[in-house]
Amino acid sequence: MFTSIVGNVFGFKALRALRLEDLRIPTAYVKTFDGPPHGIQVERDKLNKYGRPLLGCTIKPKLGLSAKNYGRACYECLRGGLDFTKDDENVNSQPFMRWRDRFLFCAEAIYKAQAETGEIKGHYLNATAGNCEDMMKRAVFARELGVPIVMHDYLTGGFTANTSLSQYCRDNGLLLHIHRAMHAVIDRQKNHGMHFRVLAKALRMSGGDHIHSGTVVGKLEGEREITLGFVDLLRDDFIEKDRSRGIYFTQDWVSLPGVLPVASGGIHVWHMPALTEIFGDDSVLQFGGGTLGHPWGNEIIREATKWSPELAAACEVWKEIKFEFQAMDTLDTDKDKDKKR
């Protein structure tokens, strides 16, 4: 699809800049794709968790921990009440923490937390690798360990690799979390490249059960209405044209399963009311430093979900952390167009 639509034309000398804002994918073409391995409803059934956003944490520091200490951080977060913990996109197979060791210690953390809480837990084990064979080895090992979910960087790994991994996850009962590392190189400039809503549509066809979508209120790029526009494109079965939210075409997904948007990046406890209002129940709210940055350590979080001095201390630490920058990703108004003329 992209070979035809955004192929050589973007390199023509005659063009100073070109941008793909949106596209309508015909239903006949949509039906040639399997889409997400499982989808929103099947994931909730697997986890037995309904009526609320799922909660996650990206383990920090992202690099430098041994596999054993990394697993311990996962355990403390999962036991404390989170549904998921996550490998950061940079966590792969470094000399200080090889992937197989990390998988083993994270699996131990999952099983221990599940036994203590009576809930199903997961950790996004990063299967992204330098080639498809190594990627599949990691997915197979994750399945052998009995963990519920793996992760892939779909842009750096490539669409073909992502589709292959998605099909394996579907056949073997694994959920697939998608990170969008590298997307801003493609979508952030307003006059060249393509908008993330196009990349989001492509991911829904290629396959993934979660994908990072920005937060609106956190540190990453994303204007509210535009973000909600492509969030609907990820979750809903049928989306009407709505130019005010950047949706330029009606899109019918003909029952292709939906994808959970993941709000992650610079968010903390003070953002929770806004996040639940913006993203609703069918979402993943994922905190990194916002979970692991408590001044008294990680374990205190379990009791701090109730009113307590511990919770007050956490709020005091995080209340000044704000990211009040103007979004680059905005819709052109008639006034803007007049100025350009």
C-alpha positions in Angstrom: 0.0 0.0 0.0 2.7 2.5 1.0 4.8 1.6 -2.0 2.1 2.9 -4.2 0.8 5.9 -2.2 3.9 7.3 -0.6 6.6 5.8 -2.8 8.8 7.7 -5.3 6.4 10.7 -5.5 7.7 12.0 -2.2 11.2 12.3 -3.7 10.3 14.1 -6.9 12.4 17.2 -7.7 9.3 19.1 -8.7 7.9 18.9 -5.1 9.4 21.0 -2.3 7.2 19.3 0.2 4.3 16.8 0.3 2.2 15.5 3.2 -0.3 12.7 3.5 -3.0 13.7 6.0 -5.4 10.8 5.7 -6.6 8.1 3.4 -9.7 6.0 3.1 -9.0 2.3 3.0 -11.6 0.4 0.9 -13.5 -2.3 2.8 -12.5 -5.0 0.2 -8.8 -4.2 0.9 -9.4 -4.1 4.7 -10.8 -7.6 4.5 -7.4 -8.9 3.2 -5.8 -8.2 6.6 -6.2 -10.1 9.8 -5.7 -7.0 12.0 -5.0 -7.1 15.7 -4.2 -10.5 17.2 -7.1 -10.4 19.6 -8.7 -7.0 20.0 -10.1 -5.1 23.0 -12.9 -7.4 24.1 -10.8 -10.6 23.9 -8.0 -8.9 25.9 -10.5 -7.9 28.6 -11.8 -11.5 28.7 -8.2 -12.8 29.0 -7.4 -10.5 31.8 -10.9 -10.6 33.5 -10.7 -6.8 33.9 -13.6 -4.7 32.8 -15.1 -1.2 33.3 -11.9 0.8 33.7 -8.6 1.7 31.9 -5.8 -0.8 32.3 -2.8 0.6 34.3 0.8 0.1 33.4 4.3 1.2 34.2 7.5 1.6 32.1 10.3 0.4 34.2 12.8 3.1 35.1 15.7 3.7 34.8 15.2 2.4 31.3 18.8 1.2 31.0 21.4 0.0 33.5 19.6 -2.4 35.8 20.6 -6.0 36.0 18.0 -8.5 35.0 17.4 -9.5 38.6 16.9 -5.9 39.8 14.7 -5.2 36.7 12.5 -8.2 37.6 12.3 -7.0 41.2 11.0 -3.6 40.0 8.4 -5.3 37.9 7.2 -7.4 40.8 6.9 -4.4 43.1 4.8 -2.5 40.5 2.5 -5.5 39.7 2.0 -6.5 43.3 1.2 -2.8 44.1 -1.9 -3.0 41.8 -0.8 -2.3 38.2 -2.0 -4.6 35.4 1.2 -4.4 33.3 4.8 -3.4 33.4 6.8 -2.6 30.3 10.2 -2.8 28.6 11.2 0.6 27.4 11.8 0.7 23.6 15.6 0.9 24.2 15.6 -2.2 26.4 16.6 -5.0 24.1 19.6 -7.3 24.7 22.5 -5.3 26.2 25.6 -6.7 27.9 24.3 -5.7 31.3 20.9 -7.4 30.7 20.6 -10.0 28.0 17.0 -10.6 26.7 16.7 -14.2 27.9 17.7 -13.3 31.4 15.3 -10.4 31.5 12.4 -12.6 30.2 13.1 -15.2 33.0 13.2 -12.7 35.8 10.1 -10.8 34.5 8.2 -14.1 34.2 9.1 -14.9 37.8 7.8 -11.4 38.9 4.5 -12.0 37.0 3.9 -15.4 38.6 4.7 -14.2 42.1 2.6 -11.1 41.8 -0.3 -13.1 40.4 -0.1 -15.6 43.3 -0.2 -12.8 45.8 -2.9 -10.6 44.3 -5.2 -13.2 42.6 -5.1 -11.1 39.4 -3.7 -11.7 35.9 -0.6 -9.6 35.4 1.7 -9.0 32.4 4.9 -7.5 31.3 5.5 -6.2 27.8 8.6 -8.3 26.8 10.3 -6.5 23.9 10.6 -9.0 21.0 12.1 -6.4 18.6 15.3 -7.7 17.2 17.8 -7.1 14.4 16.1 -9.7 12.2 12.8 -11.6 12.0 14.3 -14.9 13.0 15.6 -13.5 16.3 12.3 -11.6 16.9 10.4 -14.9 16.5 12.8 -16.7 18.9 11.9 -14.1 21.6 8.2 -14.5 21.0 8.5 -18.3 21.1 10.4 -18.1 24.4 7.8 -15.7 25.9 5.1 -18.2 24.9 7.0 -21.1 26.5 7.3 -19.0 29.7 3.5 -18.6 29.7 3.5 -14.8 29.8 0.4 -13.1 28.3 2.0 -10.3 26.2 5.0 -9.3 24.1 6.0 -6.0 22.5 7.3 -4.8 19.2 8.6 -1.4 17.8 6.6 -1.6 14.6 8.2 1.3 12.7 11.8 0.5 13.4 11.1 -3.3 13.1 9.1 -2.8 9.9 5.5 -3.7 8.8 6.4 -7.1 7.4 8.0 -8.1 10.6 5.1 -6.7 12.6 2.5 -8.6 10.6 4.5 -11.8 11.0 4.7 -11.3 14.8 1.0 -10.4 15.0 0.0 -13.6 13.2 2.2 -15.7 15.6 0.6 -13.9 18.6 -2.9 -14.6 17.2 -2.1 -18.3 16.7 -0.5 -18.7 20.2 -2.6 -16.7 22.5 -0.2 -13.8 23.1 -1.3 -10.2 23.2 0.8 -7.7 21.3 1.8 -4.3 22.6 3.1 -1.8 19.9 5.5 1.0 20.5 5.7 3.7 17.9 9.4 4.7 18.2 10.6 6.8 15.2 7.1 8.0 14.3 7.9 11.7 14.8 10.6 11.6 12.1 7.7 10.7 9.7 4.7 12.6 11.1 5.8 15.7 13.0 6.6 18.2 10.3 3.4 19.9 9.2 4.4 20.3 5.5 6.0 17.0 4.7 5.7 13.3 5.6 2.5 11.7 6.8 0.2 12.2 9.7 0.1 9.6 12.6 -3.5 8.8 11.8 -2.2 7.2 8.6 0.4 5.2 10.6 -2.4 4.2 13.1 -4.6 2.9 10.3 -1.7 0.9 8.9 -1.0 -0.6 12.3 -4.6 -1.6 12.8 -4.3 -3.6 9.6 -0.8 -5.0 10.3 -1.8 -6.0 13.8 -1.4 -4.9 17.4 -3.5 -5.0 20.5 -2.1 -1.8 22.1 -0.4 1.2 20.5 1.1 4.3 22.0 -1.1 7.3 21.1 0.4 10.2 23.1 -1.2 11.7 26.2 -2.5 15.2 25.3 -1.5 16.3 28.8 2.0 14.7 29.0 5.4 15.4 27.5 4.8 14.1 24.0 3.2 15.8 21.0 -0.6 15.7 20.6 -3.5 18.1 20.4 -6.6 16.9 22.1 -9.2 16.7 19.2 -6.7 15.4 16.7 -5.5 12.7 19.2 -9.1 11.7 19.9 -9.7 11.5 16.2 -7.1 8.8 15.6 -7.9 7.1 18.9 -11.4 6.6 17.5 -9.8 5.2 14.3 -8.0 2.7 16.4 -10.9 1.6 18.6 -14.2 2.0 16.7 -15.7 -0.2 14.0 -17.1 2.7 11.9 -15.9 6.3 12.0 -17.7 9.2 10.3 -15.8 12.0 8.5 -15.1 14.9 10.9 -12.6 17.5 9.7 -12.7 19.2 13.1 -10.8 16.2 14.5 -8.6 15.6 11.4 -10.7 12.7 10.1 -11.0 13.5 6.4 -12.7 10.3 5.3 -15.4 8.0 6.6 -13.7 4.7 7.5 -15.4 1.3 7.8 -13.3 -1.4 9.4 -15.8 -4.2 8.7 -15.4 -5.8 12.1 -11.6 -5.7 12.2 -10.8 -5.9 15.9 -10.0 -2.6 17.7 -6.7 -1.5 19.2 -6.3 0.0 22.8 -4.7 3.4 22.8 -1.8 3.7 25.3 -1.4 7.1 27.0 2.3 7.1 28.0 4.9 9.8 28.4 5.4 12.3 31.2 2.2 11.5 33.1 1.6 11.2 36.8 -1.1 11.1 39.5 -2.2 14.7 38.9 -3.0 13.8 35.3 -5.4 10.9 36.2 -8.7 12.9 36.1 -7.8 14.4 32.7 -6.6 11.1 31.3 -9.7 9.2 32.3 -11.9 11.9 30.8 -10.0 12.1 27.6 -9.4 8.4 26.8 -12.3 6.7 28.6 -12.3 3.1 29.8 -10.9 1.4 26.7 -7.4 2.6 27.1 -4.1 1.9 28.9 -2.7 4.6 31.2 1.0 4.0 31.5 3.2 5.7 34.1 7.0 5.4 34.3 8.6 7.8 36.6 5.1 8.7 37.8 5.0 5.2 39.4 8.7 4.6 40.2 9.5 8.1 41.3 7.8 8.0 44.7 10.2 9.6 47.3 9.7 6.7 49.7 10.3 3.9 47.2 8.0 1.6 45.1 6.4 -0.7 47.6 4.6 2.1 49.4 2.3 2.6 46.4 0.1 -0.4 47.3 -1.3 1.2 50.4 -1.1 4.7 49.0 -4.1 4.0 46.7 -6.2 4.9 49.8 -6.1 8.2 51.5 -2.8 8.3 53.4 0.3 10.4 54.1 2.1 8.3 51.5 -0.3 9.4 48.8 0.0 13.0 49.9 3.8 12.7 49.6 3.5 11.4 46.1 1.1 14.1 45.0 3.4 16.8 46.5 6.4 15.5 44.5 4.5 15.4 41.2 2.2 18.4 41.3 4.7 20.8 39.8 5.6 18.6 36.8 3.8 20.1 33.8 4.3 20.1 30.1 2.5 23.2 28.9 3.9 23.6 25.4 1.9 24.4 22.3 1.2 21.4 20.1 2.8 21.3 16.7 0.0 18.9 15.4 -2.8 21.4 14.9 -5.5 21.7 12.2 -5.1 24.6 9.7 -7.9 27.2 10.2 -9.3 29.5 7.5 -7.2 32.3 9.1 -4.1 30.3 8.9 -4.7 29.6 5.2 -5.3 33.3 4.5 -2.0 34.2 6.2 -0.1 31.7 4.0 -1.6 33.3 0.9 
